[in-house]
C-alpha cells in the first residue's frame, strides 16, 4: 500500500494546479457560479482517487503482463507467433482504450452520427494492430526506428493530399487518443520485452521506445485510408449550448454516469483480462501467488477507471467547455490564449500515461534521463500547442496542415541529429501527451471557444487541437535530447547519437 499512498500524493500534486487555474478564472474573468464550481471540485477529487487506483493496478497488473508477453513471445523463437501476437494484442488494446472511446463518441456527437463511434474505433484499432505487428518485425530485422518512422510519415503525407480537412484533424487526433492510460503502459512494457531480441545492450535500450510512436502512425494511416475509401463528404455539425449556471446540479450528474462508466471500463479491460488468462495457460505458467497479484492489479485498474471516468465526464468536460466559451466572448482575446497555454501546461502533468512514460524513461536509462526534465519539456510543448490551437480558432485562414506539415518536417529532420534514444522517447511522448484528460478537458475547452465564433468550424477546428498537442512533444523532447547530448559530450558519456 506504500505504492498506492505515493501515487495518491503524486496525483494530488498534479491535479491541484488545474483546480487553481479554474478557481482563479472563476474569481476573475469567468464567474461560473457556486454549483458548477462545486461539481468541478467533486470531479477533481474523484480524478485523484481514480488515477491513484488505476495506476496502482497498472503497476502490479498491466505492466507486468506487457513485459511478460513481450519476453514470452520472444522465447517462442517463432516469428509468425510474435507477429500474430502483436496483431491481436494491438487490436484489443486500441479498441479498449478509454481515450479513443471518448474521442470516437465526441466525433459521433459533433457529426450527428455521420461518422459513427464504432466505425472509428474499429478502423483505428485495425491500423494500430497492423503497425504494432510491423513494429515487432522491425526489431527482428534490425531496421532503424528512424527509417521506419520516416517511411511511415512519408506515407501519411502522401495520403493526406487525398484527404479532406475534417478527416485530417480526426486522423491525427485519433493517433493521440488511442495511446492513453490503458495502451501506453502495456505497449511500453511490451516494447521492453520485445527489445530483448537485440543482443546489443545499447540497441536493446533504444528499442525499448518507439512502439507507441509506431502505433500512433498506424492510427493516422487507417483514418486517412477510410476517408479515401468513402470519399469527400459534407458533414452537418452539432452546436454547443451554454450551461444555465443557476440550474447547474452538483451530485446528480455523477450518479447518472455510474452505469456508463461501469460499462466502458468493463469493455475497456475485458479483452486484456481474457488475454491474461489465456496467456497464463499458454505462455506464462506463473505461480498462483504471482498470478493472483496480477489479477488483483486488473481489479484495481477497473475500479480506478470507473472512478476516473465519472470524475472527468461529470466535473471536467462541461466546465472546460464553459470556460472556453465565456473567455472567447471577452473582448481581450489574449486572456483566451494565455489560459489555453496554462491549461495545456498543467493538464499534461495530470495525464496518467505521461506518469508511466516518464518513470519508464528514468528506469530504462538508469536515472540518466530524469523524469522531471522530460515532464518540463512536455509541459512547455503541450502548453504552446494548446495556445496555437486557440490562435487557429481565432484565425480561420490558418488550416491544420499549415502547422502540421512544417512541424513534422522539422521533427523528422531533427531525428537524424538527435540521440537515437531520444528519438524513440520523443515520438512516444507525442502519443502519450494526448490521453483522456487532454481528450476531454482541453478538447472541450477548445470546442467551447470555437462555438463562440461564427467563422470557426466545431469539427475541423476543435478536433485538430489533439493533433497539435501530439506533435509538440516530438519537437521539444528532441531539443531536450540535443541538450543531454551536449552535456554528455562534456562528461564523456555515450547517448547513442550515431545510427
N, C-alpha and C positions, 0 to 999 in steps of 0.2 A: 504493500500500500504506500510505501515511500515514493514509488514512481508516480502513483496517482496524485499524491499530495504535491509533488513537484510540478506535474502537468497543470494542476489546478492553479497553482501560484503563477506559472508562466502565462496561462490564458487570461488571468485577471489583468496582468501587466499589458497584454496585447489588446484586450477589448476596452479597457478604461480610456485610452486616448481617443477612440472613436466616440465613446459616450461624451467625453469632454468637448469634442468638436461640435457635436449636435447640441449640447446644452448651451455652449457659447452662442451658437446661431439662434437658439430659441430665445435667449435673453437679449439679443441684439438685432440682427437683421430679419429673422424669420420666426416670429412668435407662433408656436404650434399648439398651444393650449395644454392644460394640465393632463387631460385624459390621454392624448396622443403621446405625450412625453412619458407618462406612467406606463403605457403599453410598450414603448421603446425600452424602458428600463427593465421591465419584466422579461422582454425578449433578450436583452443583454445578459441577464442572469442565467437564463436558460441556455444561451450560447456558451457561456463559460462552463457550465456543468456538462453540457452535451459534448463540447470539444474535449474536455478532460477525460470523460468516459470513453469516447471514441478513440482517442489517441492512445489510451491505455490498452484498449482492445487491439489496436494496430500493433503496439509494441510486443504483446505476448501472443498474438494470434496470426494476423495477416502478414506481417513482415517475415516471421519465421517460415510461414508457408511458402512465400515467394522465393526465399533463399533456398529452402529445401527442394522446391520444384525445379529451380534452375540447376542446382548441383545434381539432382537425381536424373534429370533429362540428359545431362552431360555424361553421367555414369553409364547410361544405356549404350553409349557409343554408336547409336543408330541415328543418322541424320534425318531420315523420314519421321522418326518418333519426335525428335527435337522440333522439327518444323511444324508438324501437325499439332504438337503440344502448344507451341506458340500461337498457332492459328485459333485453336479452340479457346484457350485461356484469354487471348486478346479480345475475342468477341464477347465472352462472358463478362470480362472486366469493364469493357466500354458500355455495354447495354445496361449495366448495373450502376453506372457512375451517377451519383445524385446531381452533380453539377451539370452534366449533359441532359439529364431529365428536366432540370429547371429551365435550361435554355430551350429545349425542344418544346416544352409546354408554353413558353413565352412566345416562341415563333408561331406556334399554333394559334395562340390568342391574338397576336398582333395581325396575322394574315387572315383572321377569321376562318381558320382551319383549312385554308387553301394549301398550306404546307403542313401536313399532319405531323403530330408529335412522333408517332410510331414509325412513320416513313423515315423521318430524320434520324431517329435513334438507330434503326436497323442499318441504314446506309452508312452512317458514321462508324458504327461498330464493325461492319464488314471492312471498311477502309483501314481502320486501326488494326484489326486482326491480321490482315494481309501484310501490312508493313511491319508488324511485330515479328511475324514469322520470317520475313526477309531480313529483319534486323538480327535475328539469330543466325541466319545464313551468312550475313556479313562478318560476324565474329568467326565463324567456322572457316570461311575462305580468306580470312585476314585482310578484308577490304578496309581501307581507311574510312573512318567516320566522316572526315571532311569531304571525301569524294562522294560518299553515299548521300550526305545532306545536299551537296552541290547538285547532283543529278536529280534529287527529289524536288528541290526548289526550282530548278530549270523546267522540269515537267509542270510544276504548279504554275509558273509564269506563262507557259505556253497555253495551258488550259484556261487560265484567267482571261486571255484575249477573246475567248469564245463564251464568256460568262457575263450575265447581267449584273449590275452593281449590287442589287439586293442579295443575290446568292454569293457574291464575293465576300460580303460582310458576314453572312451566315457561315460560310465555309471556314473563314479564319477564326470566327468566334467559336465554332464547334471544336476546332483544334485545341483551343484553350480549355473549354468547358469539359471536354472528355478526359482531361488529365487532372483530376481533382483529388479529393480526400480519400477515395477508395482506390483509384487506379495508380496513383503515384507511389504510395508505399509498396504496393505489390510489384509494379514494374521496376522500381529501383532495386528491390531485393532480388527479383528475377534476373536483372542485369548483372548483379554481383555474382549470382550463381553461374550464369552462362559465361561470364568473363573468365572463369576458371579453365575454359577451353584453351586459353592462351598460356603457354608455359612461362613466357617472359613476364616478370612481375610488373614492369612499367606499363606494358601493353595491357595487362590484366586490369590494372588500376584505371587506365584510360577507358577501357571497355565497360567499366562499372557505370559509366554515364553515357547518355546518348540515346537510350532506348525510348525514353519519354519524348525526346525531340523527334525521333523517327515516327513514333505513334501519332504525334501532332500533325506531322506532314501527311500521314495516311488519311487522317480525318479530313484535311483540306481537300486532298485529291478526290475523295469519294463524293463530297458535296458538289464540287465543280463538275465532275462527270455526270452526276444526277441532273444538274441544270442543262448540260449539253444534250442529254437524252430526252428530257421533257420539253426543251425549247424555251425561248423567251416568252414570258407572260407578264400581264399587268396584274398586280395584286391590290385588292382593297385593304385598307389599313384601319385597325381599330383606333379609338380615341381614348385617352386617359382623362377621367373626370376628377376634379379636386375633391378632397375629403371635406365633409362638413364637420368642422372642428368641434362644434357644440354637441354633436351627436356621436362622437367617437367612443366606442366601447373599449373597456380595458381588458378584461379577462375572457370574455366570450369568444373572441377570435382565436385564442389559443386552444380553447376547449374544442371548437369546431374543427380544428386542424389535426386533432389526435388520430382519428381514423385514417386520414390520408397519409399522415406521416408514418403510421404503422405499416400501411400497405407499401409505400415507397421504399421504406427501409427493408422490409421483408423481401421485396422484389430485388432490391439492390444487392443484398447479401446472400440470397438463396443460391445463385449459380456457383459462387465461390465456396459456399458451405458444402454443397453437394460435391464439388471438386475436391475439397479437403478430405471427405470420407472415402471417395473413390481412390485418390492418390495414396491415402493411408493403406488401403488394401493392396494396391498395385505396386507402389514405389517406396513409400516412406518406411512402413513397418516400425513405427515408433513405439516406445514403451508406453503403457497405459497412462502413467502419470504425466509424461510429456505431451501426449496427445490430448489428454483431458485439459491441460493448461491452454493449449491452442483453441480448443472448443470454447473454453471459458472466455478467451480473448474475443472470439466471434460474438458471444453473448453481450459482452461489454460494448463492443463496437455497434451492435444492433441497438442497444438501449441508448447509447450516446448519440447515434444518428437520428433516432426518433426525437430526442430532446432538442438536438441541434436544429433540425428542420422546422420544428414547431416554433423555436425561438426566432429563426431567420424569417420565416414566412409570416409569423404573427406580429413581429415587432419591428423588423428592419426594413422590409421592402416598401411598405406604404409610407413610412416616414421619410425614406430616402427619396421617393418619387415626389413627395410633397415639398421637401426642401429644394429639390431641383426646379420644380415648377415655380415656387414662390421667389426663389433667388433670380430666376430668369426674368421675372416681372420687375425686379429692382432696376432703377434707371442706370446705375453704375454697374456695368457687366463685369468689371474687374473682380468684384466680390464672388461672382459665379466661378470664374477661372481659379481664383485663389482657393476657394472652398474645394473645388474639384481636385486640385493638387494635394491639399491637406487630407482629403478623404482617401485618395489613392495611396498616399504616403503611409498613413496609419493602418488602412484596411489590409494591405498586403502582409503586415506583420501578424494579423489575426488568421491568415489562411493556414489551415491545418497542413496542407501539402507542402507549404513553404517550411513549416516547422520540421517536417520529415526530411525534406531535401537538405536543409542546412546542417542538420545533425548527421545525415549520411555523408555529406561532403567532409565534415570535420573528422568523422570516423575513418573514412577511406584514405584520407590524406594524413592520418595520424596526428591531427591537430595543426598541421602546417597551414591549412586554409581555415581561418576562424569563421564560425557561423555568424558572428556579429558583423564582420566585414561584408559577407555575402548579403546579409539582411539589409545593411545600409545601402549597398548598391541597388538592391531590388526596390527599396522604398523610394529612392530618388528616381529610378527609371519608371516605376509604375505611377508615381505622383505626376511626373511630366506627361506620361501617356494619357492619363485621365484629363489633365488640363488641355492637352492637344485635342482630345475628343470633343470637349466643350467648345473650343475655338472652331472646330469643324462644324459644329451645330450652328454657331453664330455666323459662320461664313459658308453659305450654301454652295458657293462656287468651288470650294475645296472638296474634291472627291476622295474617297478612301484610297484608291490606287495611287493618287498623287503623293501620299505619305508612305504607303506600304512598299511600293516599288523601289524608291531610292533607299528606304530604310533597310530592306532585305538585301539590296545590292551592297550596301555598306557592311551589314552584318556578315554576309558571305565572304566579302573581300577581307574583312578583319580576321576571319578564322584561319587564313593562310599565314598569318603572322602571330596570332595568339598562341600560347602554350596549348598543346593537344588536350590536356586535362580540362582546361578552362573552356574549350570549345564545347565539349560534352556537357559540362556544368551549365554553361550559358544557354544552350539550346533546350536543355531540360528545364531550366528555370523559366523559359518562355512559356512552357506548358503549365507548370505548377503555379505560376503567378495568377492564373485565372480560375480559381476554384469557386466553390459555392457562395462564399461571401462576396467575391467580386461579381459573380454572375447574378447575384440578387441585389445587394445594396448599391453598388456603383452603377450597375446597368439600370436599375430603377431610377437612380439619381439623374443619369444622362437622359433617359427617356422622359422623365418629368420635365427636364429643361427643354427637350425637343418639342414636347407637346405644347409649349407656350409660344412657339414661333410658327407662323404660317408658312414660311419658306422651308422649314425643316421637315424631313420625312421620318416618321417614327420607326419604320422598318429599316431603312437604309442608314440613317444617322445614329439611331440607338444601338443597333447590333454591331456596328463597326467598332464600337468602343473596346470590346474584348480583344479584337484583333490588334489594336494599338497597344493594349496592356501586355499582350503576349509577345509582341515584338521588342518592346523597350528593354526588358532584362537581357535579351540576347546581346544587345549592344553594350549595356552598362557593365555586365559581368565579364565580357571580353576586355573591356577597358581595365577592369579590376585585374584581369589576367596579365595585361601589359605591366601594371604596377607591381604585381608579385614577381613577374619575370625580371624586371629591372632590379628589384630588391634582392632576388635570389642570385643574380649575377654578381652583385657586390659581396654576397656571402658564400659564393661558390656552390650553390645548390642547383641541381638539375630539375626543371619543371616540365620536361618533355616538350620543349619548344619545337624541336625538329620533327619532321614526319608529317 
